[in-house]
Amino acid sequence: MHSSPYIQNNENVSRMMLAVIYALIPGTLVYIHFFGFGVIINILIAVITALICEVAILKIRNRPIKPFIYDGTAVLTAILLALALPTLTPWWLPALGAGFAIIIAKHLYGGMGYNPFNPAMVGYAMLLIAFPKEMTAWIPAETHGLNFFDTLNYSFFETLPAGMNYDALTMATPLDSIKTQLSLGYTLDEIHTANSSLFGNIAGYGWEWINIMFLVGGIILISIKVISWHIPVSILGALAFMAMIFNFSDAGSYPPISFHLFGGAAMLGAFFIATDPVTAAASNKGRLIYGAGIGVLIYIIRTWGGYPDAIAFSVLLMNMAVPMIDYYSKPAVFGAPNKG
């Protein structure tokens, strides 16, 4: 039996990928508004690299090139990876991540439909482990003062305008700042007071609006039936439930629900990454289990783990559990008694 996805019509696959890319546009535009043109540069570099690697590997494997190039999977993988990267990065970071995602995470397992792990998140996790300094340094929202050419110049030559220093310009994300300062014994109120420019009304400044727009894009995908509601709802529900329990027990040490849902990459992960039809669970029951597991892992890693945002590792860990989830959650065969 052929591996998932079971939709084998290339036109249907390309339409689905194109719909997902369109749904990413609102969040991406807001992302650019707050964090600058590095988003566009990262996307372009990642997409070009992904397509080059896709063509090269297909040639090596003696596979037809046109159907796989036009199905949109490589482009979407590159875009999702680029959206997860800091916006002030050297060009080789998105290029290396996209190449690793396509060559190792996708084609090493046989190409589309055979990869057990989400390729974009494999590329991101590799970069985060191998290059932690570059992957955890973000420019502040709206106050960085870099135009398109400044950002392009840094991407290819790693030079900034006179008077600007990389270490002085970059900073940790709100999630990272909260995590670090809580470990030093500060309360949430003290952290917000000392770092007021980092935070907005409900989450990190800028991040809340980015997540709201990715939420809008995700709702559109559900409404046009490109994805089902089961994975996003179970991820966000489990994450909210965990945040509610611990915030209720100690509001000074555990951020509220809104901070977890609208901070970091929560909405991008829930609607656009975890819903990958190849690496997610197949049945609706399995999707609920799969999504809930991701939501719980996100909270655990964010709160007690070594990484401030945990989308990639949570998705990859649950990707490993998908065969078991599918085995125990498969629906009854039509006409057979349902013993569940």
Residue frames relative to the residue before (quaternion, step in Angstrom):
aa qw qx qy qz dx dy dz
M 1.0000 0.0000 0.0000 0.0000 0.00 0.00 0.00
H 0.4778 -0.6721 0.4885 0.2853 3.57 -0.96 0.85
S 0.5185 -0.6451 0.4685 0.3090 3.54 -1.10 0.73
S 0.6098 -0.5297 0.4362 0.3966 3.54 -1.28 0.35
P 0.5429 -0.1211 -0.8267 -0.0843 1.60 -2.31 0.98
Y 0.4748 -0.7055 0.4579 0.2591 3.54 -1.07 0.74
I 0.5163 0.5685 -0.4426 0.4630 3.59 1.29 0.09
Q 0.0983 -0.8495 0.5181 0.0172 3.56 -0.28 1.23
N 0.5170 0.6219 -0.4290 0.4024 3.60 1.25 -0.05
N 0.4159 -0.7422 0.4655 0.2440 3.59 -0.52 1.19
E 0.6095 0.5544 -0.3556 0.4412 3.57 1.11 -0.68
N 0.6537 0.5054 -0.3129 0.4684 3.59 0.99 -0.82
V 0.6420 0.5142 -0.3239 0.4675 3.58 0.98 -0.82
S 0.6796 0.4877 -0.2989 0.4593 3.58 0.87 -0.91
R 0.6257 0.5250 -0.3411 0.4653 3.59 1.05 -0.69
M 0.6530 0.5089 -0.3124 0.4658 3.56 0.98 -0.83
M 0.6597 0.4984 -0.3092 0.4699 3.59 0.92 -0.88
L 0.6534 0.5145 -0.3124 0.4591 3.58 0.99 -0.84
A 0.6327 0.5259 -0.3313 0.4619 3.60 1.03 -0.76
V 0.6465 0.5092 -0.3188 0.4703 3.58 1.00 -0.81
I 0.6422 0.5193 -0.3226 0.4624 3.59 0.97 -0.83
Y 0.6432 0.5120 -0.3204 0.4706 3.60 0.97 -0.85
A 0.6725 0.5095 -0.2993 0.4456 3.58 0.96 -0.86
L 0.6185 0.5470 -0.3348 0.4540 3.58 1.24 -0.39
I 0.5186 0.6965 -0.3968 0.2976 3.59 1.18 -0.51
P 0.6655 0.5002 -0.3505 0.4289 3.69 0.73 -0.84
G 0.6862 0.4759 -0.2861 0.4700 3.58 0.86 -0.91
T 0.6435 0.5274 -0.3244 0.4499 3.57 1.04 -0.78
L 0.6429 0.5229 -0.3240 0.4564 3.60 0.98 -0.78
V 0.6592 0.4770 -0.3071 0.4935 3.57 0.99 -0.80
Y 0.5857 0.5712 -0.3451 0.4600 3.57 1.10 -0.72
I 0.6633 0.4931 -0.2949 0.4795 3.59 0.92 -0.93
H 0.6294 0.5554 -0.3351 0.4279 3.58 0.95 -0.87
F 0.7574 0.3989 -0.2130 0.4710 3.58 0.85 -0.95
F 0.8294 0.2535 -0.0951 0.4886 3.60 0.90 -0.88
G 0.6319 -0.6184 0.3146 0.3454 3.56 1.20 0.32
F 0.7292 -0.4869 0.3101 0.3675 3.50 -1.42 0.08
G 0.4305 0.7016 -0.4649 0.3259 3.57 1.23 0.00
V 0.5532 0.6009 -0.3888 0.4264 3.58 1.18 -0.54
I 0.6819 0.4831 -0.2855 0.4691 3.59 0.86 -0.98
I 0.6557 0.5186 -0.3131 0.4506 3.57 0.92 -0.92
N 0.6558 0.5046 -0.3098 0.4684 3.60 0.93 -0.87
I 0.6500 0.5147 -0.3221 0.4570 3.59 0.96 -0.85
L 0.6703 0.5046 -0.3085 0.4483 3.60 0.85 -0.93
I 0.6681 0.4915 -0.3065 0.4670 3.59 0.88 -0.91
A 0.6744 0.5008 -0.2976 0.4537 3.59 0.90 -0.93
V 0.6646 0.5037 -0.3103 0.4564 3.60 0.92 -0.89
I 0.6606 0.5022 -0.3148 0.4609 3.61 0.87 -0.92
T 0.6633 0.5008 -0.3052 0.4649 3.58 0.93 -0.90
A 0.6548 0.5242 -0.3147 0.4443 3.58 0.92 -0.91
L 0.6732 0.4896 -0.3024 0.4644 3.60 0.93 -0.85
I 0.6318 0.5208 -0.3345 0.4666 3.59 1.00 -0.79
C 0.6788 0.4839 -0.2892 0.4706 3.59 0.90 -0.92
E 0.6180 0.5453 -0.3396 0.4532 3.58 1.04 -0.78
V 0.6785 0.4848 -0.2908 0.4691 3.59 0.85 -0.95
A 0.6600 0.5248 -0.3116 0.4381 3.58 0.91 -0.94
I 0.6965 0.4633 -0.2816 0.4700 3.59 0.86 -0.94
L 0.6279 0.5254 -0.3422 0.4611 3.60 1.01 -0.74
K 0.6317 0.5162 -0.3321 0.4735 3.60 1.03 -0.73
I 0.6509 0.5139 -0.3101 0.4648 3.58 0.95 -0.90
R 0.7251 0.4269 -0.2314 0.4883 3.58 1.02 -0.82
N 0.3826 -0.7416 0.4656 0.2949 3.59 1.32 -0.04
R 0.4059 0.6852 -0.4899 0.3547 3.53 0.95 0.96
P 0.5747 -0.5740 0.4325 0.3913 3.62 -1.13 0.50
I 0.4026 -0.7598 0.4687 0.2024 3.56 -0.88 0.96
K 0.6717 0.5620 -0.3200 0.3614 3.57 0.73 -1.06
P 0.6800 0.4905 -0.3373 0.4280 3.67 0.73 -0.87
F 0.7096 0.4630 -0.2667 0.4592 3.58 0.96 -0.84
I 0.6152 0.5258 -0.3516 0.4706 3.59 1.15 -0.53
Y 0.7401 0.4266 -0.2278 0.4672 3.56 0.93 -0.92
D 0.5423 0.6239 -0.4300 0.3630 3.63 1.14 -0.10
G 0.4680 -0.7384 0.3950 0.2824 3.61 1.26 -0.19
T 0.4795 0.6985 -0.4394 0.2985 3.61 1.18 -0.12
A 0.6559 0.5051 -0.3201 0.4607 3.59 0.96 -0.80
V 0.6444 0.5242 -0.3147 0.4592 3.57 1.00 -0.85
L 0.6735 0.4889 -0.3022 0.4649 3.59 0.89 -0.90
T 0.6113 0.5436 -0.3458 0.4596 3.59 1.00 -0.78
A 0.6762 0.4987 -0.2895 0.4586 3.58 0.90 -0.95
I 0.6548 0.5132 -0.3187 0.4541 3.60 0.94 -0.84
L 0.6668 0.4990 -0.3079 0.4600 3.59 0.88 -0.91
L 0.6327 0.5159 -0.3287 0.4749 3.58 1.01 -0.77
A 0.6746 0.5083 -0.2985 0.4443 3.59 0.86 -0.98
L 0.6554 0.5183 -0.3158 0.4495 3.60 0.99 -0.75
A 0.6667 0.4948 -0.2995 0.4700 3.58 1.21 -0.41
L 0.6200 0.5741 -0.3375 0.4149 3.60 1.24 -0.25
P 0.5746 -0.5352 0.4715 0.4014 3.60 -1.20 0.41
T 0.4982 -0.7119 0.4165 0.2674 3.57 -1.00 0.78
L 0.7021 0.3454 -0.2667 0.5627 3.61 1.23 -0.10
T 0.2826 0.7603 -0.5206 0.2665 3.53 0.14 1.33
P 0.5376 -0.5800 0.4818 0.3774 3.61 -1.18 0.41
W 0.6587 -0.5707 0.3314 0.3613 3.57 -1.12 0.74
W 0.6544 0.5538 -0.3281 0.3969 3.56 1.03 -0.74
L 0.5610 0.6149 -0.4024 0.3811 3.61 1.16 -0.37
P 0.7118 0.3946 -0.2804 0.5089 3.68 0.72 -0.88
A 0.6167 0.5485 -0.3552 0.4390 3.60 1.09 -0.65
L 0.6756 0.4859 -0.2904 0.4724 3.58 0.90 -0.93
G 0.6629 0.5124 -0.3081 0.4506 3.58 0.94 -0.86
A 0.6718 0.4891 -0.2989 0.4692 3.58 0.93 -0.89
G 0.6455 0.5188 -0.3223 0.4586 3.59 0.98 -0.81
F 0.6564 0.5044 -0.3047 0.4711 3.56 0.96 -0.87
A 0.6454 0.5355 -0.3211 0.4400 3.58 0.98 -0.86
I 0.7242 0.4387 -0.2530 0.4681 3.58 0.88 -0.94
I 0.7338 0.4385 -0.2527 0.4532 3.58 0.77 -1.01
I 0.7801 0.3555 -0.1840 0.4809 3.59 0.71 -1.08
A 0.7694 0.3981 -0.2180 0.4494 3.58 0.66 -1.12
K 0.7447 0.3800 -0.2218 0.5018 3.60 1.10 -0.59
H 0.8185 0.3148 -0.1688 0.4499 3.59 0.39 -1.20
L 0.5504 0.6022 -0.4110 0.4068 3.59 1.11 -0.43
Y 0.7196 0.4170 -0.2341 0.5034 3.59 1.16 -0.64
G 0.7157 -0.4566 0.2589 0.4608 3.60 1.24 0.06
G 0.6038 -0.5833 0.3609 0.4060 3.59 1.21 0.05
M 0.8063 -0.3033 0.1995 0.4669 3.52 -1.34 -0.16
G 0.7779 0.3149 -0.2526 0.4815 3.53 -0.87 0.99
Y 0.7396 0.3970 -0.2196 0.4971 3.58 1.22 -0.33
N 0.5828 0.6117 -0.3779 0.3785 3.60 1.15 -0.48
P 0.3356 -0.7729 0.5016 0.1959 3.62 -0.71 1.01
F 0.7448 0.3489 -0.1970 0.5335 3.60 1.21 -0.44
N 0.5633 -0.5979 0.4493 0.3511 3.55 -1.12 0.69
P 0.4233 -0.7526 0.4322 0.2600 3.65 -0.42 1.14
A 0.6444 0.5280 -0.3336 0.4413 3.61 0.93 -0.83
M 0.6987 0.4625 -0.2751 0.4715 3.57 0.96 -0.85
V 0.5796 0.5416 -0.3821 0.4741 3.60 1.15 -0.46
G 0.6572 0.5050 -0.3047 0.4692 3.57 0.95 -0.87
Y 0.6593 0.5071 -0.3036 0.4648 3.58 0.96 -0.87
A 0.6666 0.5058 -0.3058 0.4543 3.60 0.88 -0.93
M 0.6248 0.5312 -0.3392 0.4609 3.59 1.01 -0.77
L 0.6760 0.4894 -0.2939 0.4660 3.59 0.89 -0.92
L 0.6548 0.5230 -0.3182 0.4433 3.58 0.94 -0.85
I 0.6841 0.4674 -0.2833 0.4829 3.59 0.98 -0.79
A 0.7342 0.4456 -0.2387 0.4532 3.58 0.91 -0.92
F 0.8104 0.1558 -0.0491 0.5627 3.60 1.04 -0.77
P 0.0361 -0.8620 0.5052 0.0208 3.61 0.64 1.08
K 0.6228 0.5480 -0.3630 0.4244 3.62 0.99 -0.68
E 0.7072 0.4541 -0.2659 0.4722 3.59 0.81 -1.01
M 0.7085 0.4871 -0.2636 0.4374 3.58 1.04 -0.75
T 0.7427 0.3876 -0.2275 0.4963 3.61 1.16 -0.27
A 0.5956 0.5515 -0.3670 0.4543 3.59 1.27 0.19
W 0.0179 -0.8144 0.5775 -0.0547 3.58 -0.44 1.25
I 0.4203 -0.6642 0.5431 0.2952 3.55 -1.16 0.56
P 0.5556 -0.6258 0.4199 0.3512 3.63 -1.04 0.64
A 0.5731 -0.6167 0.4227 0.3357 3.56 -1.08 0.74
E 0.8905 0.0403 -0.0737 0.4472 3.55 -0.99 1.04
T 0.7353 0.4345 -0.2449 0.4589 3.63 1.14 -0.24
H 0.4545 0.7294 -0.4284 0.2791 3.59 1.23 0.12
G 0.3288 -0.7964 0.4612 0.2120 3.62 1.14 -0.50
L 0.5252 0.6302 -0.4142 0.3942 3.60 1.20 0.42
N 0.2430 -0.7524 0.5889 0.1674 3.58 -0.93 0.87
F 0.7645 -0.3763 0.2448 0.4626 3.58 -1.29 -0.02
F 0.7096 0.4658 -0.2749 0.4516 3.59 0.83 -0.96
D 0.5907 0.5453 -0.3662 0.4687 3.60 1.12 -0.57
T 0.6822 0.4866 -0.2804 0.4681 3.55 0.93 -0.95
L 0.6432 0.5181 -0.3139 0.4684 3.59 1.01 -0.85
N 0.6421 0.5311 -0.3141 0.4549 3.56 1.01 -0.84
Y 0.6636 0.4777 -0.3170 0.4807 3.59 0.99 -0.76
S 0.6202 0.5725 -0.3469 0.4091 3.57 0.97 -0.84
F 0.7980 0.3187 -0.1577 0.4865 3.60 0.86 -0.93
F 0.8038 0.2525 -0.1319 0.5222 3.60 1.09 -0.57
E 0.3305 -0.7850 0.4597 0.2513 3.58 1.38 -0.09
T 0.5162 0.5815 -0.4568 0.4322 3.54 0.93 0.98
L 0.2332 -0.7677 0.5872 0.1069 3.55 -1.11 0.79
P 0.6556 -0.4963 0.3718 0.4309 3.61 -1.21 0.32
A 0.6519 -0.5228 0.3787 0.3979 3.56 -1.20 0.56
G 0.7779 0.3161 -0.2569 0.4786 3.54 -0.96 0.92
M 0.6709 0.4492 -0.2946 0.5112 3.57 1.30 -0.15
N 0.1141 -0.7803 0.6137 0.0374 3.54 -0.97 0.94
Y 0.5479 -0.6557 0.4068 0.3232 3.57 -0.83 1.01
D 0.7023 0.4729 -0.2836 0.4503 3.60 0.78 -0.99
A 0.6721 0.4781 -0.3002 0.4792 3.58 1.08 -0.65
L 0.6689 0.5158 -0.2947 0.4468 3.58 1.12 -0.67
T 0.7312 0.4262 -0.2385 0.4762 3.57 0.92 -0.89
M 0.0569 -0.7917 0.6082 -0.0060 3.52 -1.26 0.51
A 0.6097 -0.5371 0.4263 0.3976 3.55 -1.31 0.11
T 0.5434 -0.5863 0.4805 0.3607 3.56 -1.24 0.38
P 0.6708 -0.4807 0.3600 0.4351 3.62 -1.21 0.26
L 0.6287 0.5324 -0.3371 0.4557 3.59 1.01 -0.77
D 0.6710 0.4936 -0.2877 0.4726 3.55 0.94 -0.92
S 0.6515 0.5213 -0.3185 0.4498 3.59 0.96 -0.85
I 0.6382 0.5208 -0.3183 0.4691 3.57 0.97 -0.87
K 0.6810 0.5074 -0.2919 0.4399 3.55 0.84 -1.02
T 0.6825 0.4984 -0.2873 0.4509 3.58 0.88 -0.97
Q 0.7379 0.4389 -0.2450 0.4504 3.56 0.78 -1.00
L 0.5777 0.5441 -0.3824 0.4733 3.59 1.16 -0.44
S 0.6515 0.5183 -0.3145 0.4562 3.59 1.03 -0.77
L 0.6658 0.4834 -0.2948 0.4859 3.59 1.26 -0.41
G 0.6346 -0.5853 0.3098 0.3984 3.57 1.28 0.12
Y 0.4947 0.6447 -0.4461 0.3751 3.60 1.23 0.11
T 0.4201 -0.6714 0.5429 0.2792 3.57 -1.22 0.47
L 0.6694 -0.4987 0.3572 0.4190 3.55 -1.25 0.29
D 0.6347 0.5291 -0.3327 0.4544 3.60 0.97 -0.78
E 0.6591 0.5002 -0.3071 0.4701 3.59 0.95 -0.83
I 0.6476 0.5177 -0.3164 0.4610 3.58 1.00 -0.81
H 0.6629 0.4994 -0.3058 0.4665 3.58 0.94 -0.86
T 0.6555 0.5194 -0.3124 0.4505 3.58 0.97 -0.82
A 0.7157 0.4547 -0.2492 0.4679 3.58 0.93 -0.93
N 0.7859 0.2318 -0.1158 0.5614 3.61 1.16 -0.54
S 0.0635 0.8669 -0.4930 0.0370 3.57 0.98 0.86
S 0.6395 0.5477 -0.3381 0.4205 3.61 1.05 -0.68
L 0.6141 0.5705 -0.3433 0.4237 3.59 1.21 -0.42
F 0.7781 0.3793 -0.1584 0.4749 3.57 1.08 -0.68
G 0.3140 -0.7339 0.5764 0.1750 3.51 -1.18 0.74
N 0.7966 -0.2902 0.2192 0.4829 3.55 -1.09 -0.72
I 0.8287 0.1486 -0.0553 0.5368 3.59 0.92 -0.84
A 0.7918 0.0686 -0.0327 0.6060 3.62 1.21 -0.31
G 0.7792 -0.2818 0.2256 0.5125 3.56 -1.16 -0.54
Y 0.5600 -0.6135 0.4329 0.3501 3.58 -1.01 0.79
G 0.7775 0.2475 -0.2311 0.5300 3.55 -0.74 1.09
W 0.6782 0.5061 -0.2929 0.4451 3.56 0.86 -0.97
E 0.6172 0.5606 -0.3551 0.4228 3.59 1.01 -0.72
W 0.6911 0.4630 -0.2820 0.4779 3.59 0.97 -0.84
I 0.6010 0.5437 -0.3551 0.4659 3.57 1.07 -0.65
N 0.6820 0.4816 -0.2860 0.4702 3.58 0.90 -0.90
I 0.6136 0.5402 -0.3530 0.4551 3.60 1.03 -0.70
M 0.6954 0.4666 -0.2839 0.4670 3.59 0.91 -0.85
F 0.6232 0.4931 -0.3498 0.4961 3.61 1.09 -0.55
L 0.5853 0.5516 -0.3587 0.4738 3.59 1.16 -0.57
V 0.6384 0.5148 -0.3198 0.4746 3.59 0.97 -0.85
G 0.6656 0.4986 -0.3030 0.4653 3.58 0.91 -0.88
G 0.6511 0.5191 -0.3109 0.4583 3.58 1.03 -0.78
I 0.6356 0.5203 -0.3251 0.4687 3.58 1.01 -0.78
I 0.6165 0.5352 -0.3379 0.4683 3.58 1.07 -0.74
L 0.6510 0.5139 -0.3198 0.4579 3.61 0.94 -0.85
I 0.6478 0.4979 -0.3203 0.4795 3.58 1.01 -0.76
S 0.6718 0.5226 -0.3043 0.4277 3.58 0.91 -0.92
I 0.7333 0.3670 -0.2339 0.5223 3.61 1.09 -0.63
K 0.4860 -0.7286 0.3774 0.3009 3.55 1.37 0.37
V 0.3186 0.7150 -0.5476 0.2956 3.58 0.98 0.80
I 0.7615 0.0830 -0.0651 0.6395 3.58 1.14 -0.69
S 0.4230 -0.6642 0.5368 0.3029 3.58 -1.25 0.30
W 0.6113 -0.5957 0.3940 0.3409 3.55 -1.25 0.42
H 0.5227 0.7146 -0.3932 0.2480 3.58 1.12 -0.60
I 0.7152 0.4484 -0.2747 0.4603 3.62 0.78 -0.95
P 0.6848 0.4701 -0.3225 0.4539 3.66 0.73 -0.87
V 0.6730 0.4981 -0.3077 0.4519 3.59 0.88 -0.90
S 0.6818 0.4802 -0.3033 0.4610 3.60 0.91 -0.83
I 0.6211 0.5260 -0.3481 0.4652 3.62 1.04 -0.69
L 0.7249 0.4394 -0.2499 0.4679 3.55 0.71 -1.10
G 0.6339 0.5315 -0.3307 0.4543 3.60 1.06 -0.71
A 0.6743 0.4809 -0.2981 0.4746 3.59 0.92 -0.89
L 0.6426 0.5173 -0.3170 0.4679 3.58 1.01 -0.83
A 0.6644 0.4963 -0.2982 0.4726 3.58 0.96 -0.87
F 0.6428 0.5294 -0.3253 0.4480 3.58 0.97 -0.83
M 0.6597 0.4968 -0.3057 0.4739 3.58 0.92 -0.87
A 0.6622 0.5041 -0.3049 0.4631 3.58 0.94 -0.91
M 0.6452 0.5316 -0.3235 0.4432 3.60 0.98 -0.81
I 0.6568 0.5220 -0.3186 0.4411 3.59 0.89 -0.92
F 0.7502 0.4078 -0.2379 0.4629 3.58 0.73 -1.02
N 0.6208 0.5207 -0.3512 0.4692 3.59 1.08 -0.58
F 0.6327 0.5257 -0.3232 0.4679 3.57 1.08 -0.72
S 0.6789 0.4939 -0.2908 0.4589 3.58 1.03 -0.76
D 0.7951 -0.0594 0.0625 0.6003 3.60 1.09 -0.69
A 0.1927 -0.8370 0.5057 0.0818 3.57 0.11 1.33
G 0.6480 0.5393 -0.3262 0.4276 3.59 1.15 -0.40
S 0.7607 0.3750 -0.1861 0.4961 3.56 1.22 -0.44
Y 0.7548 0.3029 -0.1762 0.5545 3.58 1.23 -0.37
P 0.4478 -0.7160 0.4656 0.2647 3.63 -0.63 1.10
P 0.5607 -0.6260 0.4272 0.3335 3.60 -1.14 0.59
I 0.7390 -0.4164 0.3023 0.4348 3.54 -1.37 0.18
S 0.6646 0.5392 -0.3169 0.4089 3.58 0.84 -0.99
F 0.6402 0.5340 -0.3349 0.4392 3.58 1.01 -0.77
H 0.6835 0.4718 -0.2898 0.4756 3.60 0.99 -0.77
L 0.6991 0.4792 -0.2851 0.4477 3.59 0.94 -0.83
F 0.8037 0.2670 -0.1240 0.5172 3.58 0.99 -0.80
G 0.5882 0.5182 -0.3912 0.4822 3.56 1.20 0.53
G 0.8008 0.2581 -0.1879 0.5067 3.57 -1.13 0.55
A 0.7161 -0.4454 0.3418 0.4147 3.56 -1.11 -0.76
A 0.1828 0.8402 -0.4988 0.1085 3.59 1.15 0.57
M 0.7335 0.4190 -0.2498 0.4733 3.61 0.73 -1.02
L 0.6098 0.5351 -0.3493 0.4689 3.58 1.04 -0.72
G 0.6802 0.4934 -0.2854 0.4608 3.56 0.94 -0.88
A 0.6954 0.5053 -0.2816 0.4265 3.56 0.89 -0.96
F 0.7944 0.3398 -0.1632 0.4763 3.59 0.86 -0.94
F 0.8069 0.3237 -0.1406 0.4737 3.60 0.98 -0.73
I 0.7370 0.4019 -0.2340 0.4904 3.61 1.08 -0.58
A 0.7343 0.4313 -0.2483 0.4617 3.59 0.67 -1.06
T 0.6566 0.5347 -0.3092 0.4328 3.61 1.17 -0.49
D 0.2981 0.7569 -0.5202 0.2600 3.60 1.23 0.21
P 0.3956 -0.7713 0.4385 0.2372 3.64 -0.46 1.14
V 0.6203 0.5582 -0.3541 0.4221 3.60 1.15 -0.46
T 0.8077 0.3241 -0.1366 0.4732 3.57 0.80 -1.01
A 0.6004 0.5569 -0.3659 0.4422 3.62 1.23 -0.10
A 0.6537 -0.4943 0.3901 0.4197 3.57 -1.30 0.19
A 0.5113 -0.7027 0.4242 0.2547 3.56 -1.12 0.70
S 0.7515 0.3702 -0.2174 0.5009 3.62 0.87 -0.88
N 0.6367 -0.5331 0.3870 0.4008 3.57 -1.24 0.38
K 0.6348 0.5126 -0.3278 0.4762 3.57 1.01 -0.77
G 0.6592 0.5096 -0.2998 0.4646 3.55 0.97 -0.87
R 0.6324 0.5342 -0.3302 0.4535 3.58 1.04 -0.74
L 0.6335 0.5230 -0.3340 0.4622 3.58 1.02 -0.73
I 0.6554 0.4942 -0.3041 0.4835 3.58 1.00 -0.84
Y 0.6449 0.5366 -0.2983 0.4552 3.54 0.94 -0.97
G 0.6971 0.4757 -0.2694 0.4640 3.57 0.83 -0.99
A 0.6475 0.5135 -0.3224 0.4616 3.57 0.95 -0.84
G 0.6312 0.5327 -0.3320 0.4556 3.57 1.02 -0.75
I 0.6394 0.5137 -0.3218 0.4730 3.57 1.01 -0.81
G 0.6618 0.5244 -0.3087 0.4379 3.59 0.89 -0.92
V 0.6621 0.4929 -0.2997 0.4784 3.58 0.95 -0.87
L 0.6678 0.5011 -0.3042 0.4586 3.59 0.93 -0.88
I 0.5960 0.5567 -0.3658 0.4484 3.60 1.03 -0.72
Y 0.6922 0.4749 -0.2908 0.4591 3.57 0.84 -0.95
I 0.6533 0.5237 -0.3184 0.4444 3.59 0.91 -0.90
I 0.7026 0.4541 -0.2806 0.4706 3.60 0.82 -0.96
R 0.6335 0.5273 -0.3339 0.4573 3.60 0.98 -0.78
T 0.7452 0.4364 -0.2269 0.4502 3.56 0.90 -0.92
W 0.8377 0.1621 -0.0463 0.5196 3.59 0.82 -0.95
G 0.6063 0.5883 -0.3537 0.4015 3.61 1.20 -0.23
G 0.6599 -0.5469 0.3695 0.3590 3.52 -1.33 -0.09
Y 0.7175 0.3960 -0.2426 0.5192 3.61 1.25 -0.08
P 0.4888 -0.7056 0.4297 0.2802 3.61 -0.85 0.95
D 0.7590 0.1662 -0.1306 0.6158 3.59 1.07 -0.70
A 0.1968 -0.8559 0.4777 0.0221 3.53 -0.73 1.06
I 0.2763 0.7991 -0.5038 0.1769 3.60 1.20 0.32
A 0.6938 0.5045 -0.2982 0.4185 3.59 0.72 -1.07
F 0.7156 0.4465 -0.2718 0.4633 3.57 0.73 -1.01
S 0.6304 0.5322 -0.3397 0.4517 3.60 1.02 -0.70
V 0.6590 0.4971 -0.3050 0.4750 3.58 0.95 -0.88
L 0.6815 0.4947 -0.2985 0.4491 3.59 0.86 -0.92
L 0.6373 0.5198 -0.3301 0.4634 3.59 1.01 -0.76
M 0.6976 0.4420 -0.2781 0.4905 3.59 0.96 -0.81
N 0.5258 0.5920 -0.4172 0.4461 3.62 1.17 -0.37
M 0.6497 0.5194 -0.3158 0.4565 3.58 1.01 -0.81
A 0.7009 0.4738 -0.2654 0.4624 3.56 1.11 -0.66
V 0.4576 0.7300 -0.4299 0.2701 3.61 1.23 -0.29
P 0.6467 0.5091 -0.3630 0.4369 3.69 0.80 -0.76
M 0.6640 0.4853 -0.3080 0.4783 3.59 0.97 -0.79
I 0.6345 0.5232 -0.3296 0.4637 3.59 0.98 -0.82
D 0.6658 0.4996 -0.3039 0.4634 3.58 0.91 -0.90
Y 0.6367 0.5451 -0.3331 0.4318 3.58 1.00 -0.79
Y 0.7742 0.3659 -0.1852 0.4821 3.57 0.89 -0.93
S 0.7394 0.3916 -0.2421 0.4914 3.59 1.20 -0.16
K 0.3832 0.7363 -0.4891 0.2680 3.59 1.22 0.18
P 0.4860 -0.6770 0.4666 0.2963 3.59 -0.97 0.84
A 0.6127 -0.5515 0.4152 0.3847 3.56 -1.26 0.42
V 0.5522 -0.5949 0.4695 0.3474 3.55 -1.14 0.67
F 0.5748 -0.6094 0.4137 0.3566 3.59 -0.97 0.83
G 0.7995 0.2574 -0.2220 0.4952 3.55 -0.81 1.08
A 0.6414 0.5032 -0.3271 0.4780 3.58 1.25 -0.33
P 0.5593 -0.5983 0.4334 0.3759 3.62 -1.08 0.54
N 0.3812 -0.7126 0.5458 0.2214 3.56 -1.01 0.84
K 0.1912 -0.8209 0.5324 0.0788 3.56 -0.36 1.28
G 0.5288 0.6233 -0.4211 0.3932 3.62 1.29 -0.12
